[in-house]
Amino acid sequence: MPGGATEVLLHGEVQKEIIASALADDFGVAAVFEPSRVVLLERPVGVGEAVEEMGHRAPGPSGFWATIGLRVAPTGRPTGVVFDHETELGALPLAFHRAVEESVHAAMARGPQGWAVTDCAVTMTRSGFVGPVSTAADFRGLVPLVLRRALEQAGTRVYEPCHEFELEVPLDVLAETTARLSTHRAEIAEVVQAGAAWSIRGSVPAREVPEIQLWLPDLSRGEGTWWSRPDGDRPT
């Protein structure tokens, strides 16, 4: 990242402490962490298509000596980003074809709403070049522009990661517990009495878990127990 910072993907705050300790003990590096942020994802809502064509003796409107058409469509999960082509095999030199595919995957790292786009198929519907004028750089420069227009036409929806949870609380605090969970957008799947406690199961956005863990001890007089794990996502 600019300024020499590094991003790491974590599943919890405890991993920060582990990484900081390892860097200090093994390499003598004092790591300073910024506040964590939840990583969201975008998925296309519909199908979008865009094309940019060059002239026979002039580059396209964007200034690139390349013709590219791309179609974006949602797929099932989890497929990631699947690249395909409807153009004739060999219509582009191999270096240009690779430039298109690599640029598609690179451009999907940031969608229209600022998050990585996943679970979709990107199909190259048109292609063209002028030898020896066109270069791989023309295709690398043009692909993100065409892909952005296709994604904007398709529309994207943002998803946030969720945790599956199990929670046990004393019998007399069930109502307040479920009320608080609802303020954190928890979806409760089951509430079962287990002896002198209530067992609650459900799912909750990952970003809400630290807050729940903060208020649970006071609400349950230290008798509450919490367990959760990453479990899919849901629309924000």
N, C-alpha and C positions, 0 to 999 in steps of 0.2 A: 504494500500500500504506500501512497505518497507519505514522505516523512520517515520512512523506515519501519512503520508499524506492521504487525503481522496479525492476520485474522485466523482464529482457530474455531473449529466446530465442536461445541461441548454439549453434553446431555444434562449438565447440572453444575451448580456453583462449586461443588466440592472438587470438580476436576480442575478448576482454576488453582486451588490451593496445591493440588498434586503437581501440576505443571510448574507453578512458581517454585515449589520446593525442589523439584528435580533440576530446574535451571540453576538455582542457587547452589545446590550441593555438587552437581556434576560439572558445571561450567563457570561458576562464580558470577552468573548474570542475575541482576536484580530486576525482575519483571514487574512492570506496573500495568495493571489491567484497567481498562475503561469499563463502565457498567455494561453488563451483558444486554443483548437485544435478541428477541425471538426472530428466527429466520422464517419468513413466509414464502409461499410459492404462488405462482400464477398458472392457471390452466385455461385454455381457450374455451369459450362458451359455444361458439359456432364455427362456421367455415369462412375463411377470408382468403382473398386472392388478389395479387398485385403483379404488375409487369412494368418493366422499364426497358424501352427499346432505343437503340442507337440508329443513326442513319447510315447509309452506305458510305458516305464520305465525311461523316461528322460524328462526334461522340453523342451520347444521349444527353437529355436535359441536365443530368447531374454531373456531366463532364467526364464520364467513364466510357471507354471503348469496349462496351460489353452490353449484351442483351440478357436479361434475366427475368423469368416469371416464376413466382413461388405461390403455392397454395398451402394454407395451414388448416388442419382439421383436428379435433379432439380424438383421442384414442382411449382405450381402457387403461386401468392402472394395474401395476406400475410399469409403464413402457419407457418412461423417459422421453427423449426426443428421437424420433425415428426419421431418417432422411431417405428419400426415394426420388426417382425421376421418371417422367413420362416421355422425356425427349429420347431420340434415337441413340442407342448406345454407340459411342464414338463420335457423336456430334460435336463434342468439345474435346480438345486435347486433354490428356489425363491430368496434367498439372492444373488446368483450369477447373476441371471437374472436382479435383481434390480441394482447390481453393474455395469453391462454392460450398462443399460439404463442411469443411472446417470452419468457414465463416458463419454458416448457419448455426452450428453448435456454439460457437463463441458468442454470437449475437443473442442467443437464447438465455444467456446468463443475466440479462436485464430486460424485462418485458416492459410494456407500456406503463405499468403501475410501479415499476422500480424493483421488481423481484424476479428471480429466475423462473422461466417458463418450462413446464414439464408436461409429460403425458400427452403428447401430440405428434402428428405426422406432418412433416414438411416435404412437399413434393415439388421438384423443379419441373415446371410446365413449359417453359420457353428458355432457349439459350441461343447465343450467337456471338461471334467474334470476327475481327478483321485481322488477318495475318499480313505482315508481321507487326502490326500496330498494337493490337490488344496484348495485355500482360495479365498475369495472375493477380497483380495488384489492382487492376480494374475490377475484377470480380470480387476481390476481398473488400473493396471500398463500396461496391454497389449493393452487395447482398444485404447488409444491415438496413439500408434505406428501403429496399423492396420488402424485406421481412417485416419491418416496423409497420408499413402500410397494411400488409396482409393481417397482422395481428390486431391492428386497430379496427379493421373491418370485421374480423371474427369476434372481437371483444374478449376480454379475459376476466376471470373471477379470482380473487385472492383467497388463499386458504392458509389457516394457521394450524400448527401441530397441536395435538391433544394428548392427554394422559388418561389411561384407564386407572381408576383408583378404587381402593377399599378403605373404609373408615369405620372405626368402632368408637362409640361415645356412650356415656352413662345414659340410663333410661330417661332421666328427667331433662336432658338438654337436646332431645331429638328435634323438637320444633325449631328452636333457635339455630341449631346446626344446619338443618335443611334450608332455613331462610337465608342464612349467610352464604351457603353454597350457591343458592340461586343468584345472589348478587355477583358471584364470580362466574356466572354463565355455565354452571355445572348442570349436566343432564343426568338425573338420577334414574338408574335402571332397576334397582331393587333395594328394599328396606326390610330387614329380617331381624327379629329379636333373637339374640344369642345369649341366653342366661341373663345376667344383670346388665347387659349392654345391647345397643342397637348396632347392627352391621349394615353399612350403607355402601352400595356399589354404584359406579357410574363412570362418566367421562367428563373431563374439564379441560379447557384450553391450557396449554403448557405454561403460558405466561402468568396464570393465576395461581399456580401451585405454591410458589414461595410465600405469597400472602396468606394462603390458607394455613400453611405450616406455622406461620407466626401467631395467628390468633387461636389455633386449636388448643394449645396447652392451657391457656387461661380459661377458655370456655368450658373445657372438660375437666377442670381442676387437676390437670396433669394425668388424667386417666385415659385420654383419647389416644388412639393409635392410627397412624396414617401409612399407607403403602400406595405407590403409584409407579407406572412405567409408561414410556412412549407408546402411543397406540393410534396411528393414523392422523388424520386431520379433518377439518371441517371449514366451510366457508366463513370468512370473517363477517 
